[in-house]
Each structure stands twice: as C-alpha cells, then as structure tokens.
Amino acid sequence: MSLLRADQIHYSYLLQGNNRLDILKDLSMSLNHGEILTLLGPSGCGKSTLLKLLSGFLTPHKGRIFHDENLLINPFSQGQMIFQDSTQLLPWLTVSENILFPVCRSLLPGLKPRPDSVQKDMLQDILKRVGLEPFKDYHPGRLSGGMKQRCVLGRALMAEPEILFMDEPFGSLDSPSRKELQDLLLKLWVERHFSILFVTHDIAEALSLSDRILLFSGLTEPVQELTVNLPRPRDRMSPAFRTLEWELYSSLAASGSIL
Ligand SMILES: Nc1ncnc2c1ncn2[C@@H]1O[C@H](COP(=O)(O)OP(=O)(O)OP(=O)(O)O)[C@@H](O)[C@H]1O
C-alpha cells in the first residue's frame, strides 16, 4: 500500500481574465513508505504545485489524492514542509526556541502533548543530531545559510513526521554546505525512517538522494519514472552514477528542457 497516491489528477491556476494555466494533466504517481522520491525538472514545470497537492495545501480539480488510502482533503499534521527560504525561522527566537515552537504552541493538532522532561530530552537529542548544540542560544541572524536549514530540519524532526515535503531545501546553499546537508538528511532518514518527497532541478542531488525520480519535462507533459538502484553512500564519480546522470540529461534534452 502506498503512503501517498495521486490518481489521475488535473490542476490549473486561474489567471487574469478567467483564463487558466494547465499545470498537471492526468497525473498518477505514488510515494511509498520509507522512500525518498524526487520530483526533478526545469523551472516552472509544476514540481512545487504537485508537492502542494500531495501535502494537502492545494486540492486537485480532477482526480483524487490518498494518504494511506484515505482521501486527502486537508494538510495533514504528520507532514512537515521545508522550503529553500530560511525566513521560515522566527528571527526573535533562539535556535532551541525555534525548534520547540510548533510543539510548544500546540500548532500541530495531530501530535499528543509530551511531558516537559521528554520534550527537553528530545530537543537535546535533535540539537546534537543536526549539529547545533553549541549554537542553541543563537538567534537566526547569527547563523549561516546551512545552519539555518539545519535548524529548520531540527524543527521538522521535533514533530516526528511521517513525511518530509522538501521544496529545493538546499537550493540557496554553496556546494560544500549543500553536500553536508544532503549527507545529514540521509543520516536522519536512516535513523528516523520517515519518507521524503523532494523537489530539485539538480540532477546530481536527485541521484545522490533518491530511491526513485519522477522526471518532469514541461507543463502537462507525462512524467518519466527512474528507479535509482545504486548502493548508498553514492559515489558521484562512479561509472554507474555517471551513466544515470547522462540518461537524465539526455531525456531532458530530448524533450527540449533545460535545467
Ligand atoms: N498561484 C499561482 N497562480 C498562477 N500561476 C502560478 C501560481 N503558482 C505557480 N504558477 C505558475 O505555474 C507554473 C508551475 O509553477 P511551479 O512553482 O509548480 O513550478 P516548479 O517546477 O516548482 O518551478 P521552480 O523550479 O521554478 O520552483 C509556473 O508557470 C508558475 O508561474
């Protein structure tokens, strides 16, 4: 049974003058339990729209989306969203306070209240796991881009999510920080067993992280699926990795898409 399943969904945005921009047409796909699935494709092809539909923030105009085979109607509290933009952190709160904020303010309706001592132990554990223990009393303004995204990841973990919805989460980082965050994400995924729906237009990032990739070539175009059967940790210089990278570039080039 899939964790999330989209069944022949259509979505379009309403534009000025009552015109509509079709984004997705007849799209069926699924996210399996414990899987990392990446939506890969050029800018503007509808990846973020699909992410918003699968997380329940948008509703398809035709077709249906199921979470554990129940019809998805609203955003669900077992899903946590992470975006590229680290303004997701509240600047007047410290790292620890930002991580605790959603659970302390009962902003996650599905989450049972935890005793303070449990909450405190969880916070300590998460601060260590995301490498922010020494910076726990810093405000976001004193953190680098990578540290901010670690804090956002920590805050998501505090909710013990079933799914992380990640929309180009490392897109604004320089390449060493990006690699560090990718490795951290994989480590946390192995330890915590959540599923990840990841959006990127970086082919190497998609191949480094994913179990499967859905390749978008343009608005309303059918998506292609690629299973990444490479052992982890993945060596970006290995012939097998390079071959898959080349296959993805070729598929995109054949459809006239540029990443
Ligand atoms: N609220 C909206 N109203 C109208 N058009 C929109 C809206 N949101 C997105 N679009 C348009 O829908 C198309 C798909 O957008 P979407 O953000 O899903 O693409 P994307 O593949 O995630 O792009 P990127 O990689 O640049 O983030 C784009 O042409 C975008 O301009």
The ligand as a Tripos MOL2 file, in Angstrom:
@<TRIPOS>MOLECULE
LIG
   31    33     1     0     0
SMALL
NO_CHARGES

@<TRIPOS>ATOM
      1 N1         -0.5830   30.8840   -7.6410 N.pl3     1 LIG1
      2 C1         -0.2850   30.8390   -8.9320 C.ar      1 LIG1
      3 N2         -1.0580   31.4770   -9.8490 N.ar      1 LIG1
      4 C2         -0.7810   31.4080  -11.1680 C.ar      1 LIG1
      5 N3          0.2610   30.7510  -11.6910 N.ar      1 LIG1
      6 C3          1.0660   30.0950  -10.8380 C.ar      1 LIG1
      7 C4          0.8440   30.1110   -9.4230 C.ar      1 LIG1
      8 N4          1.8190   29.3750   -8.8390 N.ar      1 LIG1
      9 C5          2.6050   28.9140   -9.8200 C.ar      1 LIG1
     10 N5          2.1650   29.3450  -11.0220 N.ar      1 LIG1
     11 C6          2.7330   29.0270  -12.3400 C.3       1 LIG1
     12 O1          2.5970   27.6190  -12.5110 O.3       1 LIG1
     13 C7          3.7230   27.0880  -13.1910 C.3       1 LIG1
     14 C8          4.3020   25.9560  -12.3460 C.3       1 LIG1
     15 O2          4.8020   26.5080  -11.1340 O.3       1 LIG1
     16 P1          5.5460   25.6180  -10.0540 P.3       1 LIG1
     17 O3          6.0090   26.5500   -8.9720 O.co2     1 LIG1
     18 O4          4.7110   24.4710   -9.6820 O.co2     1 LIG1
     19 O5          6.8020   25.0890  -10.9040 O.3       1 LIG1
     20 P2          8.2040   24.4990  -10.4240 P.3       1 LIG1
     21 O6          8.5300   23.3990  -11.3660 O.co2     1 LIG1
     22 O7          8.1560   24.1540   -8.9910 O.co2     1 LIG1
     23 O8          9.1740   25.7290  -10.6660 O.3       1 LIG1
     24 P3         10.5200   26.1700   -9.8730 P.3       1 LIG1
     25 O9         11.5020   25.0420  -10.0570 O.co2     1 LIG1
     26 O10        10.9400   27.4170  -10.5900 O.co2     1 LIG1
     27 O11        10.1450   26.4030   -8.4440 O.co2     1 LIG1
     28 C9          4.6870   28.2420  -13.3980 C.3       1 LIG1
     29 O12         4.4950   28.7070  -14.7230 O.3       1 LIG1
     30 C10         4.2230   29.2900  -12.4140 C.3       1 LIG1
     31 O13         4.4830   30.5870  -12.9000 O.3       1 LIG1
@<TRIPOS>BOND
     1     1     2 1
     2     2     3 ar
     3     2     7 ar
     4     3     4 ar
     5     4     5 ar
     6     5     6 ar
     7     6     7 ar
     8     6    10 ar
     9     7     8 ar
    10     8     9 ar
    11     9    10 ar
    12    10    11 1
    13    11    12 1
    14    11    30 1
    15    12    13 1
    16    13    14 1
    17    13    28 1
    18    14    15 1
    19    15    16 1
    20    16    17 2
    21    16    18 1
    22    16    19 1
    23    19    20 1
    24    20    21 2
    25    20    22 1
    26    20    23 1
    27    23    24 1
    28    24    25 2
    29    24    26 1
    30    24    27 1
    31    28    29 1
    32    28    30 1
    33    30    31 1
@<TRIPOS>SUBSTRUCTURE
     1 LIG1         1 GROUP 0 **** ****
